Amino acid sequence: MMKNILITLFLTLKLFPVKAQEKNVWIAFWNKNSTLVGYKDSKGVVRIKPKFNGYFAAQRFEHIMAVSQTIHQKWNSYYLTKNGRVVGRDSTISFDNSPDCENEGFIRFKVPKSDLVGMFNKDGNVKIPAEYNALSRSVNGMIMALKGAKKVGDDEHYFFDGGNTMLIDTTNQVLIENFNSENNLNFYSLEKSALPSTNPIRKSFLAKDGQYYSFVDFENEFKHWLINEFLIDLTIDKLQKNTFHTSAVKRLPTQLSKITQRKIQQKYQYFKAELQLLFKPEMEYQIFVDALSRFGYSNKAFDKYFDNCGNGKAWLYPTMEVVFTHHEKGVISQNFIKFLKIDNGYQLLMSQDYQ
């Protein structure tokens, strides 16, 4: 079971001025018949003419990306850097038919012959050798790595049996030898100390250097915020301030339109009554930690919560879905309320519950 969870983590797991970074990003565009993709810079200058298969290409080209194109009726896949360097031919790695996406200047690749995974840096140089069964994305310079496991199943449906999960850095140095965590951790919250953290929302691990590395557990953080902050004296005004809506484009998430405010007022009693059930010991509920999906959240207000390939940044901005299970006269029903992690807390997502 744990290895199955680890696979999910792996498949879902440089500070520069933002404006300068945005200028260097190339944006994908389609050819006239929407069959091939090319890239333009921030000034609209075509940097790469359309030649890539669109569904495999990144929406934004920052430093390095996985691409595919058909040459002489043959499928070719490889990694491409900004200066035109081609590396990792036939070594691209994809999850759910989507290619891996650069994060923090690193991108994963898989050697077909060995079926092992490594990592390129933004210049296309191998920084993590292909000696691991699975790697997470680089997050705050740290990577979860599984080594020595046995793959069970086929390429489409499989899990890893055995092996050792460790935490390494982008120089391939082992930070924590036994990093067997099934939790959703915020790697940007790293704290080092001589003793394990006593903070209930943190998870601690003994590192190779003798110190304890602790990370905020997203689910524990959310529960603490929900019970001890959000639900205490939940007023309409408080609900408005903690609601994210697409009307917040070019404005702060808390600056809601009058239409949105009316919807919140209409649904206030529903949300308050439903969430107050969390205080009842007999209430059956679960919290699911996931990534934001473009389906239903395509508005530009949500752009910062997705990576260059359109994947939700679950390692930084996960969603928290509270699912309630009700039993009444032998009938089981469920409903949910979803929240999004933002920079300074959590926001209730406007969803079908508001319609």
DRENDREN-655926 format. One record per residue (C-alpha): residue number from 0; residue in one letter; x, y, z negated. Coordinates in steps of 0.25 Angstrom, whole numbers, padded with zeros to 4 digits. Last residue first. Layout:
PT   num   residuo    east   north      up
PT   NUM         A       X       Y       Z
...
// end
This chain:
PT   num   residuo    east   north      up
PT   354         Q   -0098    0110    0034
PT   353         Y   -0089    0111    0021
PT   352         D   -0087    0097    0019
PT   351         Q   -0083    0096    0033
PT   350         S   -0070    0102    0029
PT   349         M   -0064    0115    0023
PT   348         L   -0052    0110    0016
PT   347         L   -0050    0113    0001
PT   346         Q   -0037    0119   -0001
PT   345         Y   -0025    0114   -0010
PT   344         G   -0013    0121   -0016
PT   343         N   -0003    0132   -0013
PT   342         D    0002    0127    0001
PT   341         I   -0010    0120    0005
PT   340         K   -0015    0106    0002
PT   339         L   -0028    0103    0009
PT   338         F   -0041    0098    0002
PT   337         K   -0052    0089    0006
PT   336         I   -0065    0085    0000
PT   335         F   -0071    0072    0002
PT   334         N   -0084    0064    0002
PT   333         Q   -0087    0049    0000
PT   332         S   -0099    0041   -0001
PT   331         I   -0102    0027   -0008
PT   330         V   -0117    0023   -0009
PT   329         G   -0121    0013   -0020
PT   328         K   -0130    0023   -0026
PT   327         E   -0120    0034   -0026
PT   326         H   -0105    0032   -0026
PT   325         H   -0097    0044   -0022
PT   324         T   -0082    0044   -0017
PT   323         F   -0075    0057   -0017
PT   322         V   -0063    0059   -0007
PT   321         V   -0054    0071   -0011
PT   320         E   -0045    0074    0002
PT   319         M   -0032    0080   -0001
PT   318         T   -0025    0086    0012
PT   317         P   -0010    0086    0012
PT   316         Y   -0002    0099    0015
PT   315         L    0013    0097    0013
PT   314         W    0015    0082    0016
PT   313         A    0002    0081    0022
PT   312         K    0006    0091    0033
PT   311         G   -0006    0087    0042
PT   310         N   -0001    0083    0056
PT   309         G   -0002    0092    0068
PT   308         C    0011    0089    0074
PT   307         N    0018    0102    0069
PT   306         D    0013    0099    0055
PT   305         F   -0001    0103    0050
PT   304         Y   -0005    0110    0037
PT   303         K    0000    0124    0043
PT   302         D   -0010    0123    0054
PT   301         F   -0022    0122    0045
PT   300         A   -0027    0136    0047
PT   299         K   -0025    0134    0062
PT   298         N   -0038    0126    0062
PT   297         S   -0036    0111    0066
PT   296         Y   -0041    0106    0052
PT   295         G   -0053    0096    0056
PT   294         F   -0044    0086    0063
PT   293         R   -0030    0092    0061
PT   292         S   -0028    0083    0049
PT   291         L   -0023    0087    0035
PT   290         A   -0015    0076    0029
PT   289         D   -0019    0067    0018
PT   288         V   -0020    0065    0003
PT   287         F   -0033    0057   -0001
PT   286         I   -0039    0060   -0014
PT   285         Q   -0049    0050   -0020
PT   284         Y   -0062    0050   -0027
PT   283         E   -0071    0042   -0036
PT   282         M   -0077    0051   -0047
PT   281         E   -0079    0043   -0060
PT   280         P   -0069    0052   -0068
PT   279         K   -0077    0065   -0064
PT   278         F   -0068    0077   -0062
PT   277         L   -0066    0074   -0047
PT   276         L   -0081    0076   -0046
PT   275         Q   -0079    0091   -0047
PT   274         L   -0074    0090   -0033
PT   273         E   -0088    0086   -0028
PT   272         A   -0096    0096   -0036
PT   271         K   -0086    0108   -0033
PT   270         F   -0086    0104   -0018
PT   269         Y   -0101    0103   -0017
PT   268         Q   -0104    0116   -0025
PT   267         Y   -0094    0124   -0016
PT   266         K   -0099    0119   -0003
PT   265         Q   -0108    0131    0000
PT   264         Q   -0099    0141   -0006
PT   263         I   -0087    0135    0002
PT   262         K   -0095    0136    0015
PT   261         R   -0098    0150    0012
PT   260         Q   -0084    0153    0010
PT   259         T   -0080    0146    0023
PT   258         I   -0090    0155    0030
PT   257         K   -0084    0167    0023
PT   256         S   -0070    0164    0028
PT   255         L   -0060    0159    0019
PT   254         Q   -0047    0166    0014
PT   253         T   -0042    0155    0005
PT   252         P   -0034    0148    0016
PT   251         L   -0027    0161    0019
PT   250         R   -0030    0168    0032
PT   249         K   -0025    0165    0046
PT   248         V   -0035    0154    0047
PT   247         A   -0043    0153    0034
PT   246         S   -0056    0150    0041
PT   245         T   -0050    0136    0043
PT   244         H   -0053    0133    0028
PT   243         F   -0046    0130    0016
PT   242         T   -0053    0130    0002
PT   241         N   -0046    0133   -0011
PT   240         K   -0050    0148   -0012
PT   239         Q   -0064    0145   -0008
PT   238         L   -0066    0134   -0018
PT   237         K   -0060    0144   -0029
PT   236         D   -0070    0154   -0025
PT   235         I   -0082    0144   -0025
PT   234         T   -0077    0140   -0039
PT   233         L   -0070    0128   -0044
PT   232         D   -0068    0130   -0059
PT   231         I   -0057    0119   -0060
PT   230         L   -0058    0111   -0047
PT   229         F   -0047    0118   -0040
PT   228         E   -0036    0118   -0051
PT   227         N   -0036    0106   -0060
PT   226         I   -0043    0096   -0052
PT   225         L   -0040    0099   -0038
PT   224         W   -0026    0105   -0041
PT   223         H   -0022    0092   -0049
PT   222         K   -0028    0083   -0039
PT   221         F   -0021    0090   -0027
PT   220         E   -0007    0090   -0034
PT   219         N   -0009    0075   -0037
PT   218         E   -0013    0072   -0023
PT   217         F   -0001    0080   -0018
PT   216         D    0009    0073   -0027
PT   215         V    0019    0084   -0030
PT   214         F    0034    0079   -0029
PT   213         S    0044    0075   -0039
PT   212         Y    0059    0072   -0037
PT   211         Y    0065    0066   -0050
PT   210         Q    0080    0068   -0051
PT   209         G    0091    0057   -0051
PT   208         D    0097    0060   -0037
PT   207         K    0090    0048   -0031
PT   206         A    0076    0053   -0034
PT   205         L    0067    0049   -0045
PT   204         F    0052    0052   -0040
PT   203         S    0042    0061   -0046
PT   202         K    0027    0063   -0042
PT   201         R    0021    0076   -0045
PT   200         I    0006    0080   -0048
PT   199         P    0007    0076   -0063
PT   198         N    0019    0085   -0066
PT   197         T    0028    0077   -0075
PT   196         S    0040    0077   -0065
PT   195         P    0050    0066   -0066
PT   194         L    0063    0070   -0073
PT   193         A    0076    0076   -0069
PT   192         S    0068    0085   -0059
PT   191         K    0066    0088   -0044
PT   190         E    0054    0094   -0038
PT   189         L    0049    0092   -0024
PT   188         S    0036    0099   -0020
PT   187         Y    0039    0099   -0005
PT   186         F    0038    0084   -0005
PT   185         N    0023    0085   -0009
PT   184         L    0019    0070   -0012
PT   183         N    0008    0061   -0007
PT   182         N    0009    0049   -0016
PT   181         E    0013    0035   -0013
PT   180         S    0027    0037   -0018
PT   179         N    0038    0026   -0017
PT   178         F    0050    0035   -0016
PT   177         N    0060    0025   -0021
PT   176         E    0074    0031   -0017
PT   175         I    0071    0045   -0019
PT   174         L    0080    0056   -0012
PT   173         V    0087    0047   -0001
PT   172         Q    0095    0055    0008
PT   171         N    0091    0054    0023
PT   170         T    0095    0068    0026
PT   169         T    0081    0073    0027
PT   168         D    0078    0068    0013
PT   167         I    0074    0054    0008
PT   166         L    0062    0049   -0001
PT   165         M    0062    0034   -0002
PT   164         T    0052    0023    0001
PT   163         N    0058    0009    0001
PT   162         G    0054   -0003    0009
PT   161         G    0042   -0013    0007
PT   160         D    0031   -0014    0017
PT   159         F    0028   -0003    0027
PT   158         F    0015   -0002    0034
PT   157         Y    0009   -0004    0048
PT   156         H   -0002   -0001    0058
PT   155         E    0002    0005    0071
PT   154         D    0016    0000    0072
PT   153         D    0012   -0014    0067
PT   152         G    0011   -0020    0053
PT   151         V    0021   -0021    0042
PT   150         K    0034   -0013    0043
PT   149         K    0044   -0017    0032
PT   148         A    0051   -0007    0023
PT   147         G    0066   -0004    0022
PT   146         K    0064    0011    0021
PT   145         L    0053    0021    0019
PT   144         A    0057    0036    0018
PT   143         M    0049    0048    0012
PT   142         I    0056    0060    0017
PT   141         M    0061    0073    0010
PT   140         G    0065    0086    0016
PT   139         N    0053    0094    0011
PT   138         V    0045    0084    0019
PT   137         S    0052    0076    0030
PT   136         R    0041    0067    0035
PT   135         S    0040    0053    0030
PT   134         L    0049    0042    0034
PT   133         A    0046    0027    0037
PT   132         N    0053    0014    0039
PT   131         Y    0066    0021    0038
PT   130         E    0080    0019    0044
PT   129         A    0079    0029    0056
PT   128         P    0089    0039    0051
PT   127         I    0084    0052    0044
PT   126         K    0091    0064    0050
PT   125         V    0091    0060    0065
PT   124         N    0094    0072    0073
PT   123         G    0083    0078    0082
PT   122         D    0085    0092    0078
PT   121         K    0073    0093    0069
PT   120         N    0078    0081    0061
PT   119         F    0075    0067    0065
PT   118         M    0070    0056    0056
PT   117         G    0070    0041    0055
PT   116         V    0061    0030    0055
PT   115         L    0063    0015    0058
PT   114         D    0056    0006    0068
PT   113         S    0069    0000    0071
PT   112         K    0068   -0001    0086
PT   111         P    0058    0011    0087
PT   110         V    0066    0021    0079
PT   109         K    0056    0030    0072
PT   108         F    0057    0045    0071
PT   107         R    0053    0055    0061
PT   106         I    0054    0071    0062
PT   105         F    0062    0081    0054
PT   104         G    0062    0096    0054
PT   103         E    0054    0098    0042
PT   102         N    0043    0090    0048
PT   101         E    0043    0085    0062
PT   100         C    0031    0077    0067
PT    99         D    0029    0062    0069
PT    98         P    0021    0059    0081
PT    97         S    0006    0056    0081
PT    96         N    0000    0043    0085
PT    95         D   -0004    0040    0070
PT    94         F    0011    0042    0066
PT    93         S    0022    0044    0076
PT    92         I    0037    0042    0077
PT    91         T    0045    0045    0089
PT    90         S    0057    0036    0091
PT    89         D    0055    0034    0106
PT    88         R    0066    0044    0109
PT    87         G    0071    0050    0096
PT    86         V    0078    0062    0101
PT    85         V    0076    0073    0112
PT    84         R    0082    0086    0110
PT    83         G    0075    0098    0116
PT    82         N    0080    0109    0107
PT    81         K    0066    0109    0099
PT    80         T    0068    0094    0096
PT    79         L    0061    0082    0103
PT    78         Y    0058    0068    0098
PT    77         Y    0055    0057    0107
PT    76         S    0043    0050    0114
PT    75         N    0043    0045    0129
PT    74         W    0031    0038    0135
PT    73         K    0034    0033    0149
PT    72         Q    0026    0037    0161
PT    71         H    0039    0043    0168
PT    70         I    0040    0052    0155
PT    69         T    0028    0053    0146
PT    68         Q    0031    0062    0134
PT    67         S    0032    0061    0119
PT    66         V    0036    0070    0108
PT    65         A    0041    0070    0093
PT    64         M    0045    0083    0088
PT    63         I    0057    0091    0083
PT    62         H    0059    0106    0079
PT    61         E    0046    0113    0078
PT    60         F    0037    0108    0089
PT    59         R    0022    0111    0086
PT    58         Q    0010    0102    0091
PT    57         A    0019    0090    0091
PT    56         A    0018    0081    0103
PT    55         F    0012    0066    0103
PT    54         Y   -0002    0070    0107
PT    53         G    0004    0079    0118
PT    52         N    0012    0070    0126
PT    51         F    0024    0079    0129
PT    50         K    0028    0086    0142
PT    49         P    0022    0100    0141
PT    48         K    0034    0110    0143
PT    47         I    0043    0112    0131
PT    46         R    0047    0126    0127
PT    45         V    0035    0134    0133
PT    44         V    0035    0148    0128
PT    43         G    0023    0152    0120
PT    42         K    0030    0161    0111
PT    41         S    0029    0151    0099
PT    40         D    0036    0140    0108
PT    39         K    0029    0131    0117
PT    38         Y    0028    0116    0118
PT    37         G    0023    0106    0128
PT    36         V    0012    0095    0128
PT    35         L    0007    0086    0138
PT    34         T   -0007    0082    0143
PT    33         S   -0016    0094    0140
PT    32         N   -0018    0097    0155
PT    31         K   -0012    0110    0155
PT    30         N    0000    0106    0146
PT    29         W   -0002    0107    0131
PT    28         F    0005    0115    0121
PT    27         A    0014    0112    0109
PT    26         I    0019    0123    0100
PT    25         W    0034    0126    0098
PT    24         V    0039    0130    0084
PT    23         N    0050    0140    0083
PT    22         K    0042    0152    0081
PT    21         E    0035    0145    0069
PT    20         Q    0048    0142    0062
PT    19         A    0051    0157    0063
PT    18         K    0038    0161    0057
PT    17         V    0038    0150    0046
PT    16         P    0052    0155    0041
PT    15         F    0060    0142    0040
PT    14         L    0062    0132    0028
PT    13         K    0068    0120    0033
PT    12         L    0026    0061    0026
PT    11         T    0011    0057    0034
PT    10         L    0017    0045    0041
PT     9         F    0026    0042    0029
PT     8         L    0015    0045    0019
PT     7         T    0006    0035    0026
PT     6         I    0017    0025    0027
PT     5         L    0019    0026    0012
PT     4         I    0004    0024    0009
PT     3         N    0005    0010    0017
PT     2         K    0018    0007    0009
PT     1         M    0011    0010   -0004
PT     0         M    0000    0000    0000
// end
